[in-house]
Amino acid sequence: MSDQVRIVEVGPRDGLQNEKTPVTAEARIAFIEDLIKAGLHTIEVGSFVSPKAIPQMVNSDQVLRAVNHHPDREFHVLVPNEKGYEGAKAAGAKVIAVFASASEGFSKANINCTVAESIERFVPVLERAKADGIKVRGYVSCVLGCPYDGEVKPSAVVDVTKKLWDLGCYEVSLGDTIGVGTPAKARQLLRAVAAEVPMKNLAMHFHDTYGQALANLYAGLEEGARVIDSAAGGLGGCPYAPGATGNVATEDVVYMLEGMGIATGVDMKQLVAATNGIARLLGKSPVSRVASALNAKARN
């Protein structure tokens, strides 16, 4: 198995925007700086969305500006439309992300439009980003199941992923938003999508609701996928998917990869310290099994 695996840390955005406890811009900046100290290179730091829709992401422009002085790091921000794009560009974004769903029910509940309409909204965003030299990453939600529509066919995921790829996304992240996938289904999905979009341009974004995320990631690695989205401490959930837990924990991913002989460049002690810091602010314990084990070991 290739030893080149890239981790995209999504906790400061995808994790925190789904936490009920608000976190100040200063705390978000400190969290990102701690993740940088731990050795993480690609971090999604915020969303340029309506503060009424997601109040946790207020001041994402302030957060991005505060961390942009790290020239050797890549910071991503989510944008839903042209207004969001303008805000991200003004704040100095070099990489933005757009998102669509493979499920009509989730798309209507989340952003109040059909899948086709959501993709149509991104056309001018991608055109402007291309002209401005800004990279665009795509996200597809509900790739292995939907809280409204139930089972999602791989063909629907292939269709949305291919459209984002054709529009100019350099990479598309496949999200098991409600964490219902199993290794066989994850493998089947990746094979189907990779028939239309190169595997090297696909990322795995698996939530851990049913405790399957690491197993699904391992199946994906065996298929040749080499990009993993994760959140320190297993932060997050999904407001439109009741019961869904957060992303697979970065600590657990790093522990698995290092145990497989795949170097990550991440300092586990520093990573757990970053997780413990944000967990204290949120008033909760890390979901990460590895962080919990190392914290218990440290106490003893």
ABEGO torsion letter per residue (X at the ends): XBABBBBBBAAAAAAAAABABBBBAAAAAAAAAAAAAAGBABBBABBBBBAAABAAABGAAAAAAAAAABAABBBBBBBABAAAAAAAAAAGBABBBBBBBABAAAAAAAAGBBAAAAAAAAAAAAAAAAAAGBBBBBBBBGAAEBAAAEBBBAAAAAAAAAAAAAAGBABBBBBBAAGABBAAAAAAAAAAAAAABBAAABBBBBBAAAGAAAAAAAAAAAAGBABBBBBBGGBEEBAABBGBBBBBBAAAAAAAAAAAGBBAGBBAAAAAAAAAAAAAAAGBBBABAAAAAAAAAAAX
